[in-house]
Amino acid sequence: MSKKEIISKIQEFDTIIIHRHVRPDPDAYGSQAGLAEIIKSSFPDKRVYIVGKEDPSLRFLTELDDIGDEVYEDALVIVCDTANQERICDERFNRGKCLIKIDHHPNVDPYGDVMWVDTSASSVSEMIYELYLAGREEGLTLNDRAARLIYAGIVGDTGRFLFPSTTPKTFQYAAELVQYDFDRKELYNQLYNTKHNIARLKGFILQNFTVSENGLSSVKITKNVLDEYGVSSEETSQLVGLLGDIEGIIAWVFFVEEPDVIRVRLRSKGPVVNEIAAHYNGGGHPMAAGASITKWEEAEEVIQDLEQACKHFNQENE
C-alpha cells in the first residue's frame, strides 16, 4: 500500500520538505501544511518545511518557509495536490533524496519514487487525513492545527460539500475533524470573505454573462477589466464557481488575461472538460480543469471545443 510506504519514508528521513502546486487553493495549502503539522506533532525531532510562493489571500491558513538549496541534501520531498511536474511550485523539488507524489487528479504524469494517487478522493486534504488514520498505530498524531488545515482543504475543494466529489466518507472525516479545537465559524469567514473590488467584479460578470443554445457560458476578463476593478489574476479564482448555480448553464469557462499568457479556467456540471484542457497546455478533473493560451484567437477555439462537448452531452442525455 502506498500509504504504508509513505509512512515508512516519513519515519526514515530526518528532513522533510513539502511542496504543492502553483497558484494555490485551500486544498493545496491545507494538504501541504496539514501534513507538515502531523509530522511535526508526531516526530518533534524531524525538520519539516513547507515551501512555495506565498498567496497573500491564504496567509490566514499558514506561513511558508524560506530555505536554502542545501536543505534538500538527503531530504524527503513530498508534493501534494499536483498532477504534473510543470505545476509544482518551487523547481527544487527534484533535489531531495526521495520524492513522493500525493494527488487526487488523473495521473497524467506519474512522477516520484513513491506515488499515491486517488481520483475518488474529494481532495488531497481528505487523503492526508486518511494517511493519518492509516498511521495512528505507527505513531502519527493529529493536533488542532492539522485538523483546521485539513478541514479547510476539504471545504475548499468540495465547495462547502456541494460538489459531486463529496462522498459519505468525506462527511465522516469532516465530522471527525470538527471535534478538534479550532474556530470553524472564523475559518469559514476567512475562506469566503469577499473584498469590495472582488464583489464589484462579480457584479460585472453577472451583468455580462451569456448562455449559448448548448448551455455554455464564457467570460473574458482582460487586463483592462482587471485594472479597472483593481483585481489580480490570482484573485479571479474566487469567482470561477459563480456561474454554477445559474439556470441553463452546464459548462462555463473563464479567460483571464495576464502579461504573457491567458489563463483558462473550465468548470462543468456534466460535459467532460479536462480532456479539452489537455489540448491547451492544461489538465485537471473531469468537471474542473485549467489551461493556458497565448492569444485571444485561441479562446474562440476553446469555446468551440466546449460547445461541441456540451452539444454531445445534451444529445446523450435527451
Backbone torsions as a table, in degrees:
resi	resn	phi	psi	omega
1	MET	NA	136.9	-179.8
2	SER	-61.8	-37.3	-178.6
3	LYS	-60.9	-43.4	-180.0
4	LYS	-65.1	-38.7	177.3
5	GLU	-62.5	-42.9	-178.5
6	ILE	-64.8	-44.7	179.2
7	ILE	-61.1	-40.6	178.7
8	SER	-62.3	-41.2	179.2
9	LYS	-66.8	-39.9	178.0
10	ILE	-61.8	-40.4	178.3
11	GLN	-66.7	-33.1	-173.9
12	GLU	-74.5	-39.3	-170.5
13	PHE	-93.8	144.8	177.3
14	ASP	-89.1	-27.5	179.3
15	THR	-117.9	126.8	-177.1
16	ILE	-131.4	126.6	-178.6
17	ILE	-119.8	127.2	-174.0
18	ILE	-114.6	126.8	178.7
19	HIS	-110.1	172.0	171.3
20	ARG	-154.1	-170.4	-172.6
21	HIS	-85.0	161.8	175.5
22	VAL	-65.5	160.7	-178.0
23	ARG	46.4	64.9	-170.8
24	PRO	-67.2	155.7	172.9
25	ASP	-120.2	178.9	-178.3
26	PRO	-58.2	-33.3	178.9
27	ASP	-69.2	-37.5	177.7
28	ALA	-61.4	-49.3	178.6
29	TYR	-66.5	-44.0	-175.6
30	GLY	-63.5	-43.1	-179.9
31	SER	-71.7	-42.7	-179.3
32	GLN	-62.8	-55.6	-175.8
33	ALA	-77.0	-30.5	176.7
34	GLY	-64.1	-43.2	176.8
35	LEU	-63.1	-41.4	179.0
36	ALA	-59.9	-42.4	-179.8
37	GLU	-65.6	-38.4	177.5
38	ILE	-61.5	-46.0	-178.7
39	ILE	-65.8	-42.6	-179.7
40	LYS	-61.9	-44.1	-177.9
41	SER	-72.7	-28.1	-178.5
42	SER	-81.8	-36.7	-175.5
43	PHE	-133.5	80.1	-174.0
44	PRO	-58.7	-22.6	-177.8
45	ASP	-83.6	-10.5	-179.9
46	LYS	-80.0	149.8	175.4
47	ARG	-95.4	115.8	-174.0
48	VAL	-124.3	128.5	-176.9
49	TYR	-129.8	145.7	171.5
50	ILE	-117.6	129.9	-171.1
51	VAL	-129.4	166.0	178.8
52	GLY	134.5	173.2	177.3
53	LYS	-75.0	129.7	-177.0
54	GLU	-74.8	140.8	172.0
55	ASP	-103.9	112.7	-176.3
56	PRO	-56.5	-31.2	-177.8
57	SER	-71.0	-15.7	-179.6
58	LEU	-111.8	12.2	-178.5
59	ARG	-63.0	-23.5	179.5
60	PHE	-66.3	-20.8	178.9
61	LEU	-78.4	-48.2	-178.5
62	THR	-168.2	166.3	172.8
63	GLU	-112.8	144.4	-175.3
64	LEU	-90.5	164.0	-179.1
65	ASP	-99.0	147.9	175.3
66	ASP	-111.1	108.9	-174.7
67	ILE	-124.1	156.1	178.4
68	GLY	-84.1	163.9	-179.0
69	ASP	-59.8	-31.9	-175.7
70	GLU	-65.1	-20.1	-178.7
71	VAL	-66.9	-24.7	-177.2
72	TYR	-73.2	-16.4	-178.9
73	GLU	-63.2	123.4	-179.3
74	ASP	62.3	25.7	-178.6
75	ALA	-99.2	153.4	168.6
76	LEU	-89.8	127.7	178.2
77	VAL	-112.1	128.6	178.1
78	ILE	-119.3	130.3	178.2
79	VAL	-112.0	122.7	-178.6
80	CYS	-105.1	139.7	166.3
81	ASP	62.2	36.2	-176.9
82	THR	-137.0	113.5	-173.7
83	ALA	-71.8	-40.5	-174.9
84	ASN	-130.3	152.9	-173.0
85	GLN	-61.5	-31.3	-178.5
86	GLU	-62.0	-23.7	-176.3
87	ARG	-97.7	2.8	178.5
88	ILE	-72.8	128.8	179.8
89	CYS	-81.4	125.8	-175.8
90	ASP	84.0	104.4	-172.6
91	GLU	-71.2	-0.8	-179.1
92	ARG	-80.0	3.4	-174.6
93	PHE	-58.5	-23.3	-178.6
94	ASN	-87.5	1.9	-175.1
95	ARG	-87.6	-6.4	-179.9
96	GLY	-80.5	179.2	179.9
97	LYS	-83.0	-30.7	-178.9
98	CYS	-142.6	141.6	-176.7
99	LEU	-123.9	130.7	179.1
100	ILE	-120.4	136.3	175.0
101	LYS	-110.1	126.2	173.7
102	ILE	-123.8	117.2	-171.9
103	ASP	-155.3	160.6	176.5
104	HIS	-123.7	9.0	174.1
105	HIS	-86.1	161.2	173.1
106	PRO	-53.1	139.0	-170.8
107	ASN	-82.6	68.1	-177.0
108	VAL	-76.1	-21.2	-179.0
109	ASP	-134.9	89.1	-175.9
110	PRO	-77.0	74.8	-178.6
111	TYR	-92.8	164.0	174.2
112	GLY	101.4	159.3	176.6
113	ASP	-79.3	-30.3	176.2
114	VAL	-132.5	133.7	179.2
115	MET	-126.4	138.8	168.8
116	TRP	-131.7	105.5	-178.7
117	VAL	-121.6	122.0	-179.6
118	ASP	-130.2	97.5	-176.5
119	THR	-73.4	-9.9	177.7
120	SER	-85.1	-10.6	-178.3
121	ALA	-74.9	141.1	179.4
122	SER	-66.3	-26.2	-173.3
123	SER	-166.1	162.8	173.5
124	VAL	-73.7	-27.6	175.1
125	SER	-60.0	-39.6	175.0
126	GLU	-59.9	-40.4	179.2
127	MET	-65.5	-37.5	179.0
128	ILE	-64.1	-38.3	176.4
129	TYR	-65.0	-39.1	175.8
130	GLU	-62.4	-38.0	177.2
131	LEU	-61.1	-43.8	177.0
132	TYR	-59.8	-45.9	-179.8
133	LEU	-60.4	-39.1	-179.4
134	ALA	-70.4	-22.4	-174.9
135	GLY	-109.3	6.7	-177.9
136	ARG	-58.8	-40.1	-178.3
137	GLU	-73.4	-12.7	-179.7
138	GLU	-106.8	15.2	172.0
139	GLY	107.9	-1.9	179.7
140	LEU	-74.7	136.1	177.6
141	THR	-127.0	154.1	-179.1
142	LEU	-120.9	119.3	178.2
143	ASN	-99.2	178.1	-176.8
144	ASP	-62.5	-38.0	-179.2
145	ARG	-65.4	-42.2	178.6
146	ALA	-64.2	-42.2	179.9
147	ALA	-61.0	-42.9	179.2
148	ARG	-61.3	-45.6	-177.4
149	LEU	-66.6	-44.9	-179.3
150	ILE	-65.5	-41.8	178.2
151	TYR	-61.8	-42.8	178.3
152	ALA	-60.0	-41.5	179.2
153	GLY	-64.7	-41.4	178.4
154	ILE	-64.9	-46.0	179.2
155	VAL	-60.0	-43.7	-177.9
156	GLY	-64.4	-44.4	-174.6
157	ASP	-83.2	-12.4	175.7
158	THR	-101.6	2.1	-177.0
159	GLY	59.8	48.0	-176.4
160	ARG	59.4	42.5	174.7
161	PHE	70.8	20.8	-179.5
162	LEU	-95.8	-23.3	-174.7
163	PHE	-75.4	153.6	-179.0
164	PRO	-60.9	-20.1	179.2
165	SER	-68.6	-13.5	178.5
166	THR	-71.0	126.0	-178.1
167	THR	-121.3	169.7	174.1
168	PRO	-54.5	-36.0	178.1
169	LYS	-62.9	-38.4	178.5
170	THR	-60.2	-46.1	179.0
171	PHE	-64.2	-38.8	179.5
172	GLN	-62.7	-45.6	179.5
173	TYR	-64.2	-41.7	179.2
174	ALA	-61.2	-41.0	179.1
175	ALA	-62.0	-36.7	178.8
176	GLU	-73.0	-37.6	-177.5
177	LEU	-68.5	-36.3	-177.0
178	VAL	-72.0	-6.1	174.9
179	GLN	-77.7	-11.6	177.2
180	TYR	-81.1	165.6	-171.6
181	ASP	-91.1	89.4	170.3
182	PHE	-148.4	156.6	-174.2
183	ASP	-84.4	96.4	-176.5
184	ARG	-65.5	-39.4	179.4
185	LYS	-62.2	-45.1	179.5
186	GLU	-65.8	-36.9	178.3
187	LEU	-62.5	-45.2	177.1
188	TYR	-61.2	-42.0	179.2
189	ASN	-59.6	-40.9	-179.3
190	GLN	-72.5	-37.7	-179.9
191	LEU	-67.1	-35.7	-171.8
192	TYR	-117.5	16.3	173.6
193	ASN	-66.2	130.7	-176.7
194	THR	-115.7	122.5	177.0
195	LYS	-72.5	159.2	-176.8
196	HIS	-59.2	-42.3	-177.5
197	ASN	-67.8	-34.0	176.8
198	ILE	-66.9	-41.0	179.3
199	ALA	-63.0	-38.9	179.3
200	ARG	-68.5	-38.4	175.8
201	LEU	-65.6	-35.7	175.2
202	LYS	-58.9	-43.0	177.6
203	GLY	-62.0	-39.6	178.0
204	PHE	-60.5	-44.2	-179.1
205	ILE	-65.1	-44.4	-178.4
206	LEU	-67.4	-26.8	178.4
207	GLN	-83.1	-15.7	-172.1
208	ASN	-121.0	1.0	-178.5
209	PHE	-73.3	153.5	175.2
210	THR	-130.3	160.9	178.7
211	VAL	-128.9	126.7	-179.6
212	SER	-78.2	171.9	179.4
213	GLU	-60.7	-29.5	-179.3
214	ASN	-87.6	-4.1	178.4
215	GLY	94.6	21.5	178.6
216	LEU	-100.8	138.1	172.8
217	SER	-123.2	138.4	178.1
218	SER	-129.7	143.1	-179.2
219	VAL	-129.5	127.1	178.2
220	LYS	-110.2	116.7	-179.8
221	ILE	-110.9	101.5	-177.4
222	THR	-81.0	170.2	176.8
223	LYS	-60.6	-35.0	178.5
224	ASN	-63.2	-40.3	178.4
225	VAL	-66.8	-43.5	177.8
226	LEU	-58.3	-44.1	-179.7
227	ASP	-66.1	-40.2	-178.5
228	GLU	-60.6	-38.2	-177.0
229	TYR	-98.7	-2.7	179.2
230	GLY	64.8	40.1	-176.7
231	VAL	-116.3	138.0	176.9
232	SER	-84.6	162.5	177.3
233	SER	-59.2	-41.4	-179.1
234	GLU	-61.7	-37.3	-176.5
235	GLU	-68.4	-22.6	179.7
236	THR	-66.3	-16.9	178.8
237	SER	-61.0	-24.0	179.1
238	GLN	-68.4	-15.6	-172.3
239	LEU	-108.6	-1.3	-173.0
240	VAL	-62.2	-34.3	-179.3
241	GLY	-80.8	1.5	-170.8
242	LEU	-58.5	-36.6	-174.1
243	LEU	-89.2	-0.3	-174.2
244	GLY	-67.3	-21.8	-177.9
245	ASP	-99.3	4.9	-174.8
246	ILE	-88.7	132.4	-176.9
247	GLU	-57.2	134.1	174.3
248	GLY	91.1	-12.6	180.0
249	ILE	-93.1	122.1	177.2
250	ILE	-110.2	-15.4	174.4
251	ALA	-154.0	149.8	179.6
252	TRP	-149.3	157.2	-176.8
253	VAL	-140.2	135.9	173.9
254	PHE	-108.5	129.3	171.7
255	PHE	-108.4	122.7	-177.0
256	VAL	-121.9	118.4	-175.2
257	GLU	-82.9	125.0	172.7
258	GLU	-112.9	173.0	-176.4
259	PRO	-54.8	-40.8	-174.0
260	ASP	-118.4	-0.8	-175.2
261	VAL	-157.1	160.2	173.8
262	ILE	-112.8	114.2	179.3
263	ARG	-75.1	138.8	-179.6
264	VAL	-119.6	119.3	179.9
265	ARG	-117.2	118.5	-174.5
266	LEU	-112.8	137.5	176.8
267	ARG	-136.9	156.6	-175.1
268	SER	-153.5	154.2	171.2
269	LYS	-113.9	17.5	179.6
270	GLY	-179.6	-61.5	179.9
271	PRO	-61.6	140.4	178.9
272	VAL	-75.3	125.7	-175.2
273	VAL	-113.6	-16.2	-177.4
274	ASN	-70.4	-27.2	176.7
275	GLU	-67.9	-35.9	175.3
276	ILE	-67.9	-43.5	178.9
277	ALA	-57.8	-35.9	-178.6
278	ALA	-63.0	-26.0	178.1
279	HIS	-76.0	-12.3	-176.5
280	TYR	-126.1	50.5	174.2
281	ASN	59.4	37.2	-177.7
282	GLY	-145.0	-159.0	-179.5
283	GLY	168.9	-166.3	179.9
284	GLY	142.1	-150.4	179.7
285	HIS	-86.7	160.5	178.1
286	PRO	-55.4	-34.3	-177.3
287	MET	-107.1	-0.1	-179.6
288	ALA	-152.7	117.5	-174.6
289	ALA	-147.5	171.2	178.7
290	GLY	-140.3	155.8	179.4
291	ALA	-154.5	-176.1	177.6
292	SER	-148.8	142.1	176.0
293	ILE	-131.0	170.1	-175.2
294	THR	-113.2	-13.2	179.9
295	LYS	-147.4	155.7	-174.8
296	TRP	-66.4	-24.5	177.2
297	GLU	-60.1	-35.0	178.9
298	GLU	-68.0	-26.3	178.6
299	ALA	-60.3	-37.8	179.2
300	GLU	-66.1	-33.2	177.1
301	GLU	-67.2	-41.9	177.4
302	VAL	-60.9	-44.5	-179.1
303	ILE	-61.1	-43.2	179.4
304	GLN	-64.1	-39.9	177.3
305	ASP	-63.3	-41.1	178.3
306	LEU	-67.8	-37.0	176.8
307	GLU	-59.6	-43.6	179.6
308	GLN	-65.2	-40.6	178.5
309	ALA	-62.6	-42.4	178.0
310	CYS	-65.1	-41.7	-179.9
311	LYS	-61.7	-46.5	179.0
312	HIS	-63.5	-40.4	179.2
313	PHE	-61.8	-44.7	-179.9
314	ASN	-64.0	-41.4	179.5
315	GLN	-64.2	-38.6	-179.1
316	GLU	-72.0	-20.0	-176.5
317	ASN	-112.3	15.7	177.0
318	GLU	-70.7	NA	NA
